[in-house]
Amino acid sequence: MASPPMSSTAGRDSPNPSFNEPFQFDEHKFSTYASNPEKQELYVFNWLSNLERELKKTDK
């Protein structure tokens, strides 16, 4: 039996949400900065930095 397709919300309902949190991009929070592209850019940069840090932890 094939597994169900993954949706964009996959991982949010996982038993360990704190594990998936760094890997989730918060589009709602990003959209709150819609009037300020510089803040959007900073948000994405910070998210990518955190993502890189978390990925390095999982590689060990």
C-alpha positions, -999 to +999 in steps of 0.1 A: +000+000+000+014+034-010+018+061+016-004+092+013+011+122-005+028+148+016+011+181+019+026+215+027+013+210+062+031+177+067+050+176+099+028+202+117+007+173+132+037+151+139+042+136+174+073+158+179+064+193+166+095+208+182+117+187+159+099+200+127+096+236+138+130+248+125+122+232+091+088+249+087+086+282+069+060+304+086+042+319+056+018+337+078+046+355+097+063+362+064+031+378+050+028+401+080+059+419+066+042+424+031+045+462+034+082+460+041+104+440+017+135+446+038+119+429+068+108+400+045+143+396+033+156+396+069+130+371+079+140+347+051+177+352+059+172+344+095+150+314+087+177+301+063+204+306+089+184+287+116+177+260+090+214+256+082+222+254+119+196+228+126+206+207+095+242+207+108+230+194+141+212+165+124+242+156+103+263+148+133 
